[in-house]
């Protein structure tokens, strides 16, 4: 069995759907952040998969370079998100997303 671009697209769509589901159903701020990181990993899977299946051998692997930048950006987003989650927890004493409506100035 050979893996083609359709398989990578299906895997990327499944990971993206799981990320959306996690963002919409979680009430814990850390769970939402983990789902967002999963959500941002889906395009990286598609990018690397499409470049590996579509390359003829004479082109440089640009998809790997793009994926590296995307993974670094996702890591930075995760670090900033965790820092914000810690600040919210320090201010409110809870990490419940539903209570963020009541946070003022």
C-alpha positions as CSV (number, residue, x, y, z in Angstrom):
1,X,0.0,0.0,0.0
2,X,1.4,3.4,-1.0
3,X,0.6,6.5,0.9
4,X,-0.6,9.4,-1.3
5,X,-1.6,13.0,-0.8
6,X,-5.2,11.9,0.0
7,X,-4.0,10.0,3.0
8,X,-2.2,13.0,4.3
9,X,-5.2,15.2,3.7
10,X,-7.5,12.8,5.6
11,X,-5.1,12.6,8.5
12,X,-4.8,16.4,8.6
13,X,-8.6,16.8,8.5
14,X,-9.0,14.3,11.4
15,X,-6.4,16.1,13.5
16,X,-8.0,19.5,12.7
17,X,-11.5,18.2,13.6
18,X,-10.2,16.8,16.9
19,X,-8.6,20.2,17.7
20,X,-11.8,22.1,16.9
21,X,-13.8,19.6,19.1
22,X,-11.3,20.1,22.0
23,X,-11.5,23.9,21.8
24,X,-15.3,23.9,21.8
25,X,-15.9,21.4,24.5
26,X,-13.1,22.1,27.1
27,X,-13.8,24.4,30.0
28,X,-10.3,24.2,31.4
29,X,-7.9,26.8,30.0
30,X,-5.0,24.3,29.7
31,X,-7.1,21.9,27.8
32,X,-8.2,24.6,25.4
33,X,-4.5,25.5,24.8
34,X,-3.6,21.8,24.2
35,X,-6.4,21.6,21.7
36,X,-5.2,24.8,20.0
37,X,-1.7,23.3,19.6
38,X,-3.3,20.2,18.1
39,X,-5.3,22.5,15.8
40,X,-2.2,24.2,14.6
41,X,-0.4,20.9,13.9
42,X,-2.9,19.8,11.3
43,X,-1.6,22.2,8.5
44,X,1.9,21.1,9.3
45,X,0.9,17.5,8.7
46,X,-0.7,18.4,5.4
47,X,2.3,20.6,4.3
48,X,4.9,18.0,4.9
49,X,2.8,15.2,3.4
50,X,2.1,17.1,0.2
51,X,5.7,18.1,-0.3
52,X,7.0,14.5,0.3
53,X,4.5,13.0,-2.1
54,X,4.8,15.6,-4.8
55,X,8.6,16.0,-5.1
56,X,10.4,14.5,-8.0
57,X,13.8,14.3,-6.3
58,X,15.4,17.3,-8.0
59,X,13.7,19.9,-5.8
60,X,14.9,20.8,-2.3
61,X,12.6,19.8,0.6
62,X,10.9,23.1,1.2
63,X,8.1,21.5,3.1
64,X,10.4,20.4,5.8
65,X,11.7,24.0,6.3
66,X,8.2,25.4,6.3
67,X,7.1,22.7,8.8
68,X,10.1,23.6,11.1
69,X,9.0,27.3,11.1
70,X,5.4,26.3,11.8
71,X,6.4,24.0,14.7
72,X,8.6,26.7,16.2
73,X,5.7,29.2,15.8
74,X,3.3,26.7,17.4
75,X,5.7,26.2,20.3
76,X,5.9,29.9,20.9
77,X,2.1,30.1,20.8
78,X,2.0,27.4,23.4
79,X,4.5,29.1,25.6
80,X,2.6,32.5,25.4
81,X,-0.7,30.7,26.0
82,X,0.6,28.9,29.1
83,X,1.9,32.2,30.4
84,X,-1.5,33.8,29.9
85,X,-3.2,30.8,31.5
86,X,-0.9,31.2,34.6
87,X,-1.6,34.9,34.9
88,X,-5.4,34.2,34.7
89,X,-5.1,31.5,37.3
90,X,-3.1,33.7,39.5
91,X,-5.6,36.5,39.2
92,X,-8.8,34.5,39.5
93,X,-7.7,31.4,41.4
94,X,-9.3,29.2,38.8
95,X,-8.6,28.0,35.2
96,X,-12.2,27.7,34.2
97,X,-12.8,29.4,30.8
98,X,-16.5,30.2,31.7
99,X,-15.3,32.4,34.6
100,X,-13.2,34.6,32.3
101,X,-16.3,36.7,31.5
102,X,-16.2,38.0,35.1
103,X,-12.6,39.2,35.0
104,X,-12.3,42.9,34.9
105,X,-9.5,45.4,34.3
